């Protein structure tokens, strides 16, 4: 083999590699199916993009706003499956709750006194049921999104409240982050 032939073979190998790489990149986002005749059909898959609605909720009193902020910190920590962050956020929430809500304060203290993430999630679900009426009665601007996961707690389901419409499931964290739906917009 002479030098020219070797150079041409290297060039051809480079062209083949580039062609394969180009086809691989071009086919990203495509789904190949076969029609009734067995011929390949290429369908471009478009991602369903739903806008994330973010609502800065305002309340009739500063204390309820602080409680909502602490509640969101707990939800975020549960979503991240971080039990120690839940403890810290629950301790902050205990300080925000008034003496007029002993049952909610008791649930929050229980969240702060355990590092068992599953127990924290159960308590958070119970707390959500108790605190929701306060948020509903006190909201003056913006929105709160009531969200639901039907699979939580052995398929009994569980609700949580969020300041965004995008689902970030606090009951499963990364395991099933997007499991759930918005069931109500509280305004």
C-alpha positions as CSV (number, residue, x, y, z in Angstrom):
1,X,0.0,0.0,0.0
2,X,1.2,3.4,-0.8
3,X,0.9,6.5,1.3
4,X,-2.0,7.9,-0.8
5,X,-4.1,4.7,-0.2
6,X,-3.5,4.7,3.5
7,X,-4.4,8.4,3.8
8,X,-7.6,7.8,1.8
9,X,-8.6,4.8,4.0
10,X,-8.1,7.0,7.2
11,X,-10.2,9.7,5.6
12,X,-13.0,7.2,4.6
13,X,-13.0,5.9,8.2
14,X,-13.3,9.4,9.5
15,X,-16.2,10.2,7.1
16,X,-18.0,6.9,8.2
17,X,-17.6,7.8,11.9
18,X,-18.8,11.3,11.4
19,X,-21.8,10.0,9.4
20,X,-22.8,7.6,12.2
21,X,-22.4,10.3,14.8
22,X,-24.5,12.7,12.7
23,X,-27.3,10.1,12.3
24,X,-27.2,9.4,16.0
25,X,-27.5,13.0,16.9
26,X,-30.2,13.6,14.3
27,X,-32.3,10.8,15.6
28,X,-32.5,12.1,19.2
29,X,-36.1,12.8,20.1
30,X,-37.4,10.5,17.3
31,X,-39.4,7.4,17.8
32,X,-39.2,4.7,15.2
33,X,-42.3,2.5,14.7
34,X,-43.4,0.2,11.9
35,X,-46.6,0.6,10.0
36,X,-48.9,-2.2,8.9
37,X,-46.7,-3.0,5.9
38,X,-43.6,-3.4,8.2
39,X,-42.0,-0.2,6.9
40,X,-40.2,2.0,9.3
41,X,-42.0,5.2,10.3
42,X,-40.2,8.0,12.1
43,X,-42.2,10.2,14.4
44,X,-40.7,13.2,16.1
45,X,-41.5,13.2,19.8
46,X,-42.3,16.6,21.2
47,X,-41.9,17.1,24.9
48,X,-45.1,18.3,26.5
49,X,-44.1,21.5,28.1
50,X,-46.5,23.0,30.6
51,X,-45.7,26.3,32.1
52,X,-44.9,26.3,35.8
53,X,-47.1,28.7,37.5
54,X,-45.5,30.4,40.4
55,X,-47.7,32.3,42.8
56,X,-46.3,34.6,45.5
57,X,-49.1,34.1,48.1
58,X,-49.8,37.0,50.5
59,X,-51.8,36.6,53.6
60,X,-53.8,38.9,55.8
61,X,-51.3,38.7,58.6
62,X,-47.5,38.4,58.7
63,X,-47.5,35.3,61.0
64,X,-49.5,33.2,58.5
65,X,-47.0,34.2,55.8
66,X,-44.2,33.0,58.0
67,X,-46.0,29.7,58.7
68,X,-46.5,29.2,55.0
69,X,-42.8,29.9,54.4
70,X,-41.8,27.4,57.0
71,X,-44.3,24.9,55.6
72,X,-42.7,25.2,52.2
73,X,-39.3,24.6,53.7
74,X,-40.6,21.3,55.2
75,X,-42.2,20.3,51.9
76,X,-38.9,21.0,50.1
77,X,-36.8,19.0,52.6
78,X,-39.2,16.1,52.2
79,X,-39.0,16.3,48.4
80,X,-35.3,16.1,48.8
81,X,-35.6,13.2,51.3
82,X,-33.5,15.1,53.7
83,X,-34.7,14.2,57.3
84,X,-32.2,16.6,59.0
85,X,-33.5,19.5,56.9
86,X,-37.0,18.5,57.9
87,X,-36.0,18.7,61.6
88,X,-34.6,22.2,61.2
89,X,-37.6,23.5,59.2
90,X,-40.0,21.9,61.6
91,X,-38.2,23.6,64.5
92,X,-38.6,26.9,62.7
93,X,-42.3,26.2,62.2
94,X,-42.8,25.4,65.9
95,X,-41.6,28.9,66.7
96,X,-44.0,30.4,64.2
97,X,-47.1,28.6,65.5
98,X,-49.1,30.3,68.2
99,X,-50.2,28.8,71.4
100,X,-53.7,28.7,70.0
101,X,-52.9,25.7,67.9
102,X,-51.7,22.9,70.3
103,X,-52.5,20.1,67.9
104,X,-50.6,21.6,65.0
105,X,-47.7,22.5,67.3
106,X,-47.6,18.9,68.6
107,X,-47.4,17.5,65.0
108,X,-44.7,19.9,64.2
109,X,-42.7,19.0,67.3
110,X,-43.1,15.3,66.4
111,X,-41.6,16.1,63.0
112,X,-38.7,17.9,64.6
113,X,-38.1,15.1,67.1
114,X,-37.6,12.2,64.6
115,X,-35.2,11.5,61.8
116,X,-37.4,8.9,60.3
117,X,-38.3,10.4,56.9
118,X,-41.4,8.2,56.5
119,X,-42.8,9.3,59.9
120,X,-42.0,12.9,59.0
121,X,-44.0,12.4,55.7
122,X,-47.0,11.0,57.6
123,X,-46.9,13.9,60.1
124,X,-46.6,16.4,57.3
125,X,-49.7,14.9,55.6
126,X,-51.7,15.2,58.8
127,X,-50.4,18.8,59.4
128,X,-51.4,19.7,55.8
129,X,-55.0,18.8,56.6
130,X,-55.0,20.9,59.7
131,X,-53.2,24.0,58.3
132,X,-55.0,24.2,55.0
133,X,-58.1,26.1,56.4
134,X,-55.8,28.8,57.9
135,X,-54.2,29.4,54.6
136,X,-57.6,29.4,52.8
137,X,-59.0,31.9,55.2
138,X,-56.0,34.2,55.2
139,X,-54.8,34.4,51.6
140,X,-55.2,37.8,50.1
141,X,-53.1,37.7,46.9
142,X,-51.5,35.0,44.7
143,X,-52.4,31.4,44.8
144,X,-51.6,28.1,46.6
145,X,-51.7,24.9,44.7
146,X,-53.3,21.9,46.5
147,X,-51.7,18.8,45.1
148,X,-52.4,15.1,45.5
149,X,-50.5,11.9,45.1
150,X,-52.8,8.9,44.9
151,X,-50.1,6.4,45.7
152,X,-48.9,7.9,48.9
153,X,-49.3,6.0,52.2
154,X,-50.1,2.6,50.6
155,X,-52.4,4.0,48.0
156,X,-54.5,5.9,50.5
157,X,-53.2,9.1,48.9
158,X,-51.8,12.3,50.4
159,X,-52.3,16.0,49.8
160,X,-49.8,18.8,50.1
161,X,-49.7,22.5,49.4
162,X,-47.3,24.3,47.1
163,X,-46.4,27.7,45.8
164,X,-45.9,26.3,42.3
165,X,-48.1,24.3,40.0
166,X,-45.3,21.9,39.1
167,X,-45.5,18.6,40.9
168,X,-42.6,17.9,43.3
169,X,-43.8,15.0,45.4
170,X,-42.8,15.2,49.1
171,X,-44.1,11.7,49.8
172,X,-41.7,9.9,47.4
173,X,-39.0,12.4,46.7
174,X,-36.7,11.4,43.8
175,X,-38.4,8.0,43.5
176,X,-41.5,9.5,42.0
177,X,-40.9,13.2,41.9
178,X,-43.6,14.0,39.4
179,X,-46.3,11.7,40.7
180,X,-49.4,13.7,41.5
181,X,-51.7,16.4,40.2
182,X,-53.0,19.8,41.2
183,X,-56.5,19.3,42.6
184,X,-57.3,22.9,43.6
185,X,-56.0,26.4,43.2
186,X,-56.6,28.4,46.4
187,X,-56.8,32.1,45.9
